[in-house]
Amino acid sequence: MDNMTNGVFKQETTGTLMKKGYIALQETYTAEQAISHLRQNVQDKTNIHYLYILNVDHQLTGVLSIRELLGTSDDELISNIMMTDIVSFPTDLDQEDAARVFRDKDLVSIPVINRTKQLIGVIHVEDILDVMQQEADEDIEKLSASGKEIDFRTSPFVAAWRRLPWLILLLFIGLISGGIIEKFEATLEAVVALAFFMPMIAGMTGNTGTQSLAVVVRGLVSEDLNFKKSMKLLYRELIVGIIIGVTCAIVIAGIAFIWRGSLTLGLVVGSSLLATLIIGTMAGTIIPLLLYKFKVDPAVASGPLITTINDILSLLIYFGIATMFISKLM
């Protein structure tokens, strides 16, 4: 049996998505016989877009649209007008891969065949849309580290228990940020104005990283990424990070200069934001790509994790640059 356990297809495969509501024709039929067969069997069927042509062994040999059938002469053989270049699914194809085929081929229904190429079911685009929604919801839940098993009916205690492991991990990682601030306490005390820009730099870095993460995870769901595509994506996100960084750095440097009347402070804050936004964007791109490379679900590189890592990097860069120019800031 194809991908079956105890007589049941494995979950989230084409075997569980397929339906039996299709119309099959023998390849020896004429168009007149095919139309007669269609009239006799269409009453209890829905979403009939294609007719599937079978040989004497019930193997799928062709497909024909109803429009093409109605447009041909009555005595024409079905085998002469059917399409033999068939897009079909095995029973064990992952539903995400099936969704990509529907998107790429732009079809409204695709047949499912067993190992001997016999037609056993059909998947309609309406069914695959539900799958795409489900997969998108799962990825969003993973990105937020909330867990895919939490919904409106989940009790508060169960929901908290499922979220706590991620949050406790991030809590300990976040303590590193406190250690960084303590290490640069002298710099902060010498130039108190630096504290004003600290939350903004950390927040902006985390936000850009999360944005890049969402873009990459969406791309991994919808594309078959290879090394060339990954490098192209990485280069694109680098350019995006530079553009965003330069724009935001100019704005914040101007604000810092106008507020404190210090060109050096403006340069420190602006250059720090430029560097951290580029690094934040790259971190949000590289981490999910690495996870994908090592066969780990990229969506587990959740937004909170990226944000926490970028917080640490942004503080190190910010206070590092400020310490270098401390004599001119005082």
Contacts in CASP RR format, 6 or more apart in sequence:
PFRMAT RR
TARGET T0000
AUTHOR 0000-0000-0000
METHOD contacts of the structure
MODEL  1
MDNMTNGVFKQETTGTLMKKGYIALQETYTAEQAISHLRQNVQDKTNIHY
LYILNVDHQLTGVLSIRELLGTSDDELISNIMMTDIVSFPTDLDQEDAAR
VFRDKDLVSIPVINRTKQLIGVIHVEDILDVMQQEADEDIEKLSASGKEI
DFRTSPFVAAWRRLPWLILLLFIGLISGGIIEKFEATLEAVVALAFFMPM
IAGMTGNTGTQSLAVVVRGLVSEDLNFKKSMKLLYRELIVGIIIGVTCAI
VIAGIAFIWRGSLTLGLVVGSSLLATLIIGTMAGTIIPLLLYKFKVDPAV
ASGPLITTINDILSLLIYFGIATMFISKLM
1 7 0 8 1.000
2 9 0 8 1.000
2 15 0 8 1.000
2 90 0 8 1.000
2 91 0 8 1.000
2 92 0 8 1.000
2 114 0 8 1.000
2 115 0 8 1.000
3 9 0 8 1.000
3 10 0 8 1.000
3 13 0 8 1.000
3 15 0 8 1.000
3 90 0 8 1.000
3 91 0 8 1.000
3 92 0 8 1.000
4 10 0 8 1.000
4 91 0 8 1.000
9 15 0 8 1.000
9 16 0 8 1.000
9 91 0 8 1.000
9 92 0 8 1.000
10 16 0 8 1.000
10 92 0 8 1.000
12 94 0 8 1.000
12 95 0 8 1.000
13 91 0 8 1.000
13 92 0 8 1.000
13 93 0 8 1.000
13 94 0 8 1.000
13 95 0 8 1.000
14 89 0 8 1.000
14 90 0 8 1.000
14 91 0 8 1.000
14 92 0 8 1.000
14 93 0 8 1.000
14 95 0 8 1.000
14 98 0 8 1.000
14 112 0 8 1.000
14 123 0 8 1.000
15 91 0 8 1.000
15 92 0 8 1.000
15 112 0 8 1.000
16 95 0 8 1.000
17 95 0 8 1.000
17 98 0 8 1.000
17 123 0 8 1.000
17 127 0 8 1.000
17 128 0 8 1.000
17 131 0 8 1.000
18 89 0 8 1.000
18 91 0 8 1.000
18 112 0 8 1.000
18 120 0 8 1.000
18 121 0 8 1.000
18 122 0 8 1.000
18 123 0 8 1.000
19 121 0 8 1.000
19 122 0 8 1.000
19 123 0 8 1.000
19 124 0 8 1.000
19 127 0 8 1.000
20 121 0 8 1.000
20 122 0 8 1.000
21 45 0 8 1.000
21 46 0 8 1.000
21 47 0 8 1.000
21 48 0 8 1.000
21 121 0 8 1.000
21 122 0 8 1.000
22 45 0 8 1.000
22 48 0 8 1.000
22 52 0 8 1.000
22 109 0 8 1.000
22 111 0 8 1.000
22 119 0 8 1.000
22 121 0 8 1.000
22 122 0 8 1.000
23 37 0 8 1.000
23 38 0 8 1.000
23 41 0 8 1.000
23 42 0 8 1.000
23 45 0 8 1.000
23 48 0 8 1.000
23 51 0 8 1.000
23 52 0 8 1.000
24 51 0 8 1.000
24 52 0 8 1.000
24 53 0 8 1.000
24 54 0 8 1.000
24 119 0 8 1.000
25 34 0 8 1.000
25 37 0 8 1.000
25 51 0 8 1.000
25 52 0 8 1.000
25 53 0 8 1.000
25 54 0 8 1.000
25 64 0 8 1.000
25 78 0 8 1.000
26 53 0 8 1.000
26 54 0 8 1.000
26 55 0 8 1.000
26 56 0 8 1.000
26 78 0 8 1.000
27 53 0 8 1.000
27 54 0 8 1.000
27 55 0 8 1.000
27 61 0 8 1.000
27 62 0 8 1.000
27 77 0 8 1.000
27 78 0 8 1.000
27 79 0 8 1.000
27 82 0 8 1.000
28 77 0 8 1.000
28 78 0 8 1.000
28 79 0 8 1.000
29 37 0 8 1.000
29 77 0 8 1.000
29 78 0 8 1.000
30 74 0 8 1.000
30 75 0 8 1.000
30 76 0 8 1.000
30 77 0 8 1.000
30 78 0 8 1.000
31 69 0 8 1.000
31 72 0 8 1.000
31 73 0 8 1.000
31 74 0 8 1.000
31 75 0 8 1.000
31 76 0 8 1.000
31 77 0 8 1.000
31 78 0 8 1.000
31 81 0 8 1.000
32 74 0 8 1.000
32 75 0 8 1.000
34 51 0 8 1.000
34 64 0 8 1.000
34 69 0 8 1.000
34 78 0 8 1.000
35 69 0 8 1.000
35 70 0 8 1.000
35 74 0 8 1.000
38 51 0 8 1.000
38 66 0 8 1.000
38 69 0 8 1.000
42 48 0 8 1.000
47 108 0 8 1.000
47 109 0 8 1.000
47 124 0 8 1.000
47 126 0 8 1.000
48 66 0 8 1.000
49 65 0 8 1.000
49 66 0 8 1.000
49 108 0 8 1.000
49 109 0 8 1.000
50 63 0 8 1.000
50 64 0 8 1.000
50 65 0 8 1.000
50 66 0 8 1.000
50 108 0 8 1.000
50 109 0 8 1.000
51 63 0 8 1.000
51 64 0 8 1.000
51 65 0 8 1.000
51 66 0 8 1.000
51 69 0 8 1.000
52 60 0 8 1.000
52 62 0 8 1.000
52 63 0 8 1.000
52 64 0 8 1.000
52 111 0 8 1.000
52 119 0 8 1.000
52 122 0 8 1.000
53 60 0 8 1.000
53 61 0 8 1.000
53 62 0 8 1.000
53 63 0 8 1.000
53 64 0 8 1.000
53 78 0 8 1.000
53 79 0 8 1.000
53 82 0 8 1.000
54 60 0 8 1.000
54 61 0 8 1.000
54 119 0 8 1.000
55 61 0 8 1.000
57 116 0 8 1.000
57 118 0 8 1.000
58 118 0 8 1.000
58 119 0 8 1.000
59 113 0 8 1.000
59 116 0 8 1.000
59 117 0 8 1.000
59 118 0 8 1.000
59 119 0 8 1.000
60 86 0 8 1.000
60 88 0 8 1.000
60 111 0 8 1.000
60 113 0 8 1.000
60 117 0 8 1.000
60 118 0 8 1.000
60 119 0 8 1.000
61 79 0 8 1.000
61 82 0 8 1.000
61 84 0 8 1.000
62 82 0 8 1.000
62 83 0 8 1.000
62 84 0 8 1.000
62 86 0 8 1.000
63 82 0 8 1.000
63 83 0 8 1.000
63 86 0 8 1.000
63 111 0 8 1.000
64 78 0 8 1.000
64 81 0 8 1.000
64 82 0 8 1.000
64 83 0 8 1.000
68 81 0 8 1.000
69 78 0 8 1.000
69 81 0 8 1.000
72 81 0 8 1.000
86 111 0 8 1.000
87 101 0 8 1.000
87 105 0 8 1.000
87 107 0 8 1.000
87 110 0 8 1.000
88 110 0 8 1.000
88 111 0 8 1.000
88 112 0 8 1.000
88 113 0 8 1.000
89 98 0 8 1.000
89 101 0 8 1.000
89 110 0 8 1.000
89 111 0 8 1.000
89 112 0 8 1.000
89 113 0 8 1.000
89 123 0 8 1.000
90 112 0 8 1.000
90 113 0 8 1.000
90 114 0 8 1.000
90 115 0 8 1.000
91 112 0 8 1.000
91 113 0 8 1.000
91 114 0 8 1.000
91 120 0 8 1.000
95 128 0 8 1.000
95 131 0 8 1.000
95 135 0 8 1.000
96 131 0 8 1.000
96 135 0 8 1.000
96 221 0 8 1.000
98 110 0 8 1.000
98 123 0 8 1.000
98 128 0 8 1.000
98 131 0 8 1.000
99 128 0 8 1.000
99 131 0 8 1.000
99 132 0 8 1.000
99 135 0 8 1.000
100 222 0 8 1.000
100 224 0 8 1.000
101 110 0 8 1.000
102 110 0 8 1.000
102 125 0 8 1.000
102 128 0 8 1.000
103 222 0 8 1.000
107 125 0 8 1.000
108 124 0 8 1.000
108 125 0 8 1.000
109 122 0 8 1.000
109 123 0 8 1.000
109 124 0 8 1.000
109 125 0 8 1.000
110 122 0 8 1.000
110 123 0 8 1.000
111 119 0 8 1.000
111 121 0 8 1.000
111 122 0 8 1.000
111 123 0 8 1.000
112 119 0 8 1.000
112 120 0 8 1.000
112 121 0 8 1.000
112 122 0 8 1.000
112 123 0 8 1.000
113 119 0 8 1.000
113 120 0 8 1.000
114 120 0 8 1.000
135 221 0 8 1.000
136 221 0 8 1.000
137 148 0 8 1.000
138 148 0 8 1.000
138 299 0 8 1.000
139 217 0 8 1.000
139 218 0 8 1.000
139 221 0 8 1.000
139 299 0 8 1.000
141 147 0 8 1.000
141 148 0 8 1.000
141 150 0 8 1.000
142 148 0 8 1.000
142 297 0 8 1.000
142 299 0 8 1.000
142 300 0 8 1.000
142 302 0 8 1.000
143 210 0 8 1.000
143 213 0 8 1.000
143 214 0 8 1.000
143 217 0 8 1.000
143 299 0 8 1.000
143 302 0 8 1.000
143 303 0 8 1.000
144 302 0 8 1.000
144 303 0 8 1.000
144 304 0 8 1.000
145 163 0 8 1.000
145 166 0 8 1.000
145 167 0 8 1.000
145 302 0 8 1.000
145 303 0 8 1.000
145 304 0 8 1.000
145 305 0 8 1.000
146 162 0 8 1.000
146 163 0 8 1.000
147 162 0 8 1.000
147 163 0 8 1.000
149 162 0 8 1.000
150 158 0 8 1.000
150 159 0 8 1.000
150 162 0 8 1.000
150 163 0 8 1.000
154 162 0 8 1.000
166 302 0 8 1.000
166 304 0 8 1.000
166 305 0 8 1.000
167 304 0 8 1.000
170 304 0 8 1.000
170 305 0 8 1.000
170 308 0 8 1.000
173 305 0 8 1.000
173 308 0 8 1.000
173 309 0 8 1.000
173 312 0 8 1.000
174 308 0 8 1.000
174 311 0 8 1.000
174 312 0 8 1.000
176 312 0 8 1.000
177 202 0 8 1.000
177 308 0 8 1.000
177 311 0 8 1.000
177 312 0 8 1.000
177 315 0 8 1.000
180 312 0 8 1.000
180 315 0 8 1.000
180 316 0 8 1.000
180 319 0 8 1.000
181 188 0 8 1.000
181 198 0 8 1.000
181 315 0 8 1.000
181 319 0 8 1.000
183 319 0 8 1.000
184 319 0 8 1.000
184 320 0 8 1.000
184 322 0 8 1.000
184 323 0 8 1.000
187 194 0 8 1.000
187 319 0 8 1.000
187 320 0 8 1.000
187 322 0 8 1.000
187 323 0 8 1.000
187 326 0 8 1.000
188 194 0 8 1.000
188 195 0 8 1.000
188 319 0 8 1.000
190 326 0 8 1.000
190 329 0 8 1.000
190 330 0 8 1.000
191 265 0 8 1.000
191 322 0 8 1.000
191 326 0 8 1.000
191 329 0 8 1.000
191 330 0 8 1.000
193 256 0 8 1.000
193 259 0 8 1.000
193 260 0 8 1.000
193 262 0 8 1.000
193 265 0 8 1.000
194 268 0 8 1.000
194 318 0 8 1.000
194 319 0 8 1.000
194 322 0 8 1.000
194 329 0 8 1.000
197 252 0 8 1.000
197 256 0 8 1.000
197 269 0 8 1.000
197 272 0 8 1.000
197 318 0 8 1.000
198 315 0 8 1.000
198 318 0 8 1.000
200 252 0 8 1.000
200 273 0 8 1.000
201 269 0 8 1.000
201 272 0 8 1.000
201 273 0 8 1.000
201 276 0 8 1.000
201 314 0 8 1.000
201 315 0 8 1.000
201 318 0 8 1.000
202 310 0 8 1.000
202 311 0 8 1.000
202 314 0 8 1.000
202 315 0 8 1.000
203 307 0 8 1.000
203 311 0 8 1.000
203 314 0 8 1.000
204 248 0 8 1.000
204 273 0 8 1.000
204 276 0 8 1.000
204 277 0 8 1.000
204 314 0 8 1.000
205 276 0 8 1.000
205 277 0 8 1.000
205 279 0 8 1.000
205 280 0 8 1.000
205 310 0 8 1.000
205 311 0 8 1.000
205 313 0 8 1.000
205 314 0 8 1.000
206 280 0 8 1.000
206 306 0 8 1.000
206 307 0 8 1.000
206 310 0 8 1.000
206 311 0 8 1.000
206 314 0 8 1.000
207 307 0 8 1.000
208 241 0 8 1.000
208 244 0 8 1.000
208 277 0 8 1.000
208 280 0 8 1.000
208 281 0 8 1.000
208 310 0 8 1.000
209 280 0 8 1.000
209 281 0 8 1.000
209 283 0 8 1.000
209 284 0 8 1.000
209 303 0 8 1.000
209 306 0 8 1.000
209 307 0 8 1.000
209 310 0 8 1.000
210 284 0 8 1.000
210 303 0 8 1.000
210 306 0 8 1.000
210 307 0 8 1.000
211 281 0 8 1.000
212 237 0 8 1.000
212 240 0 8 1.000
212 280 0 8 1.000
212 281 0 8 1.000
212 282 0 8 1.000
212 283 0 8 1.000
212 284 0 8 1.000
212 285 0 8 1.000
213 284 0 8 1.000
213 285 0 8 1.000
213 287 0 8 1.000
213 288 0 8 1.000
213 301 0 8 1.000
213 303 0 8 1.000
213 306 0 8 1.000
215 237 0 8 1.000
215 285 0 8 1.000
216 233 0 8 1.000
216 237 0 8 1.000
216 284 0 8 1.000
216 285 0 8 1.000
216 288 0 8 1.000
216 289 0 8 1.000
216 298 0 8 1.000
217 288 0 8 1.000
217 298 0 8 1.000
217 299 0 8 1.000
217 301 0 8 1.000
219 225 0 8 1.000
219 233 0 8 1.000
220 288 0 8 1.000
220 292 0 8 1.000
220 298 0 8 1.000
223 229 0 8 1.000
225 233 0 8 1.000
225 289 0 8 1.000
225 292 0 8 1.000
230 289 0 8 1.000
233 285 0 8 1.000
233 289 0 8 1.000
234 282 0 8 1.000
234 285 0 8 1.000
234 286 0 8 1.000
234 289 0 8 1.000
237 281 0 8 1.000
237 282 0 8 1.000
237 284 0 8 1.000
237 285 0 8 1.000
238 278 0 8 1.000
238 281 0 8 1.000
238 282 0 8 1.000
240 281 0 8 1.000
241 277 0 8 1.000
241 278 0 8 1.000
241 281 0 8 1.000
241 282 0 8 1.000
242 278 0 8 1.000
244 277 0 8 1.000
244 281 0 8 1.000
245 273 0 8 1.000
245 274 0 8 1.000
245 277 0 8 1.000
245 278 0 8 1.000
246 274 0 8 1.000
248 273 0 8 1.000
248 274 0 8 1.000
248 277 0 8 1.000
249 270 0 8 1.000
249 271 0 8 1.000
249 273 0 8 1.000
249 274 0 8 1.000
249 277 0 8 1.000
250 270 0 8 1.000
252 266 0 8 1.000
252 269 0 8 1.000
252 270 0 8 1.000
252 273 0 8 1.000
253 266 0 8 1.000
253 267 0 8 1.000
253 269 0 8 1.000
253 270 0 8 1.000
254 266 0 8 1.000
256 262 0 8 1.000
256 265 0 8 1.000
256 266 0 8 1.000
256 268 0 8 1.000
256 269 0 8 1.000
256 270 0 8 1.000
257 263 0 8 1.000
257 265 0 8 1.000
257 266 0 8 1.000
260 266 0 8 1.000
262 329 0 8 1.000
264 325 0 8 1.000
264 328 0 8 1.000
264 329 0 8 1.000
265 329 0 8 1.000
267 325 0 8 1.000
268 321 0 8 1.000
268 322 0 8 1.000
268 325 0 8 1.000
268 329 0 8 1.000
271 321 0 8 1.000
272 314 0 8 1.000
272 317 0 8 1.000
272 318 0 8 1.000
272 321 0 8 1.000
272 322 0 8 1.000
275 317 0 8 1.000
275 321 0 8 1.000
276 310 0 8 1.000
276 313 0 8 1.000
276 314 0 8 1.000
276 317 0 8 1.000
276 318 0 8 1.000
279 310 0 8 1.000
279 313 0 8 1.000
279 314 0 8 1.000
279 317 0 8 1.000
280 306 0 8 1.000
280 310 0 8 1.000
280 313 0 8 1.000
280 314 0 8 1.000
283 306 0 8 1.000
283 309 0 8 1.000
283 310 0 8 1.000
283 313 0 8 1.000
284 301 0 8 1.000
284 306 0 8 1.000
284 310 0 8 1.000
287 301 0 8 1.000
287 306 0 8 1.000
287 309 0 8 1.000
288 298 0 8 1.000
288 299 0 8 1.000
288 301 0 8 1.000
289 298 0 8 1.000
291 297 0 8 1.000
291 298 0 8 1.000
291 300 0 8 1.000
291 301 0 8 1.000
292 298 0 8 1.000
322 329 0 8 1.000
END
